[in-house]
Amino acid sequence: MAELISPRVLKGFRDFLPENEVLRRTLIARLECVFRDYGFAPIDTPALELSEILLGKGGGETEKQVYRFNDNGGRDIALRFDLTVPFARFAAMHRDAVPLPFKRYHIGKVWRGENTQKGRYREFTQCDFDTIGSSSAAADAEILLIMQAALTAAGAGNSTILINHRGVFNHFLEQKGVCGKLTDVLRAVDKIAKIGRDETGAILAELTNDKAAQSILSFIEITGGWDDALAAMTEMCGGPNAGLQRLDEISCFLRDSGVKNVFSLAPSITRGLDYYTGVVFETILNEIPSIGSVCSGGRYDNLTALYAKEPLSGVGASIGLDRLIAAEESLGRLPQQSPYAKCAIICVNEKHFGFYTKLASEFRAAGISCEAFNDQKKLTVQFMIAEKKGMRYVIIPSEEKSSEKKLTIRDITARKDTAELSFAEAVSLINGGGDKR
Amino acid sequence: MAELISPRVLKGFRDFLPENEVLRRTLIARLECVFRDYGFAPIDTPALELSEILLGKGGGETEKQVYRFNDNGGRDIALRFDLTVPFARFAAMHRDAVPLPFKRYHIGKVWRGENTQKGRYREFTQCDFDTIGSSSAAADAEILLIMQAALTAAGAGNSTILINHRGVFNHFLEQKGVCGKLTDVLRAVDKIAKIGRDETGAILAELTNDKAAQSILSFIEITGGWDDALAAMTEMCGGPNAGLQRLDEISCFLRDSGVKNVFSLAPSITRGLDYYTGVVFETILNEIPSIGSVCSGGRYDNLTALYAKEPLSGVGASIGLDRLIAAEESLGRLPQQSPYAKCAIICVNEKHFGFYTKLASEFRAAGISCEAFNDQKKLTVQFMIAEKKGMRYVIIPSEEKSSEKKLTIRDITARKDTAELSFAEAVSLINGGGDKR
């Protein structure tokens, strides 16, 4: 006998067993329902692309993490590591084939060979939604409203959506004379939650000077209601500017939309080294803030700069499905849905399977998902399998096929049989009308 | 300005634009509905696995086609090229975590770097469904019934499902003294549709002798109704055997199930070099037989042989989604569904977007998907965008927010406005009750 190969998956990769896979599909379906309701259309792109396409910007960190190799034809190719870069390539390629402004969502797996830690995987699912071809504040506000609607539909509980504007922060930094080191300052500010105020202050002081560092800290620590925070930001910026005006417009739209107490100005949100140029967003789940942002995004000037001459601006956000699931699991709020059928036909005599499968199809036609057990095992064994599959009821057909009252329904939970049921009575019992009999 | 990167996808790979992606999702949802109704549960596995796991059997043809490379940690890994091998690994790993018999489906992309030709892609979607842990004829029959139900649900029209038994053919060949060259004979027989009877006969004669070749051709050319064909096969096999008995049992089950005139015995079906050991299946779409089998499968003795000591037999089939879509496209029978919202709120004055989005959410709550246009463009331009998105109606809100009869509905197709509608009247018109007004 040949030596066995140990069955295993790669580190950072996962199998999804039925319970988990059904859960993922349920959440994805809820998100899709929101996206579609708002007029966002689905697209998909290949898992593999030319490395030149995916790594055009040559992001240092990204490049180290990407699964990149030569195919049999010698092409330098890679697995997509996000859904944004493929969308940029897609938008440049199909600009004339889609209606502009184009609102799309894309739910798919991406791959990054990063160090695995709790809740981080090398294969994970992103749910992106973007509007491109509109530079309006309305498009910004709409993405924020969808973030709120999608997280609510997914059952994530109450959330706070934090909003800032990259341009406002840049304007503020320029005023403080911090021009050459924008990237380093952004990186330091982005880390404040992780490394703390003092450490961030020290890094900022080293990058600029003590006074500027204090001023930056004061700016990013502005809190309070939207209007107060906006007033404080305006003052620290030395008067109005385009970014502040945009924040004001968005605020009006959100207020008029009727969605309340969800959106908050947060000058510390910068989205680090991301490519955003306008508003930026993050989400806190109020009941479990420690899990971090489950949905983030922002506005970018020109999505397709690498691939096309005509600029195409847009705004969008991305939900990390795995983090969302982790959050809902912690909150005990995952949707409960069995991956198996609602009931099963017991295989009393395997010669009659044809009849059993006909009976099962009648239950299906009555709207009840129904498995037909394939093997004539002891009744207790078949009951146990039904129990493992989370079924409340199984149907025990009579050997007497011609009888009108031929079905026995076994309540697996109560360990109780109800005999001599007609088909209609059986349907009624399984649908929860059993007590009335 | 940096040089632009030409936006393109790899040969054999595809983008899915909204119309196509919605179509794929619609078909997948219909298939899933059938699988779930029969009690089959979804699973998923990683796109990447260790090459040792995927290529354990070292299939020569497969190995040449697989996307295989070393990751940054030096691991020899590959993209899955089908869903069967990952399922074998999955079943060996999670045997104790799933209820046996285990009925699962798996819909996912797979990758093969094969030569591209019409209808062949390097990234394509398979829809597999299998029952493992049951060796019963009932499990065989159930897979056949699901094949029929799934293709019907997907809108593929009338189909014929061809059935044979590998064991019967092997038994027949052994009787003819063809033992050592089974693989070559199977390969030759499998090609008969492609290379024709004479060429196949010549190859068979070379492999065996003229008389055996004639006899093999006679066997695989048995036609007629199930009972006649079975009788002819029995005679040519020199009497009953286990495989013939299995075919007889399956026939009884299919007859009793009430599904008629769909299943046919076809001794020429062998599934070439596949790993099947019992029954084998192929499907012909009656209206477009030339497209080939859109759903094939069979029974295998031991799925997990490479990874586990305890054998695990099963039966299953796989639908090639891309071929199914190609077939339905040829037949003009693809589901028609717009990827966009049913209607849109026109942006009359961009300052009122907050109100528009509130109005849109009221339509959504009334069950009508509704986009809120983000940009205040000319009405004619907005109408054109709506038309591009396949919308029949758009809603033109009055500037006078307080009025009761404040909505105008524009019928994009008829180029006709209906003014001064209440919200309820607007909903009724959009839902198709417009003529009654």
Interface residues (C-beta under 8 A of the other chain):
Chain A: A2 L4 I5 S6 P7 R8 V9 L10 F13 R14 D15 F16 L17 P18 E21 V22 R24 R25 R36 D37 Y38 G39 A41 P42 I43 D44 T45 P46 A47 L48 E49 L50 E52 I53 G56 K64 Y67 F69 N70 D71 N72 G73 R75 I77 L79 R89 F90 A92 M93 H94 A97 V98 P99 L100 P101 K103 R104 K109 W111 G113 E123 T131 S134 S136 A137 A138 A139 A141 E142 L145 C252 F253 L254 R255 D256 S257 G258 T304 L306 Y307 A308 K309 P339 Y340 A341 A344 C347 E350 K351 H352 F353 G354 F355 T357 K358 A360 S361 R364 S369 C370 E371 A372 N374 D375 I385 K388 K389
Chain B: A2 L4 I5 S6 P7 R8 V9 L10 F13 R14 D15 F16 L17 P18 E21 V22 R24 R25 R36 D37 Y38 G39 A41 P42 I43 D44 T45 P46 A47 L48 E49 L50 E52 I53 G56 K64 Y67 F69 N70 D71 N72 G73 R75 I77 L79 R89 F90 A92 M93 H94 A97 V98 P99 L100 P101 K103 R104 K109 W111 G113 E123 T131 S134 S136 A137 A138 A139 A141 E142 L145 C252 F253 L254 R255 D256 S257 G258 T304 L306 Y307 A308 K309 P339 Y340 A341 A344 C347 E350 K351 H352 F353 G354 F355 T357 K358 A360 S361 R364 S369 C370 E371 A372 N374 D375 I385 K388 K389
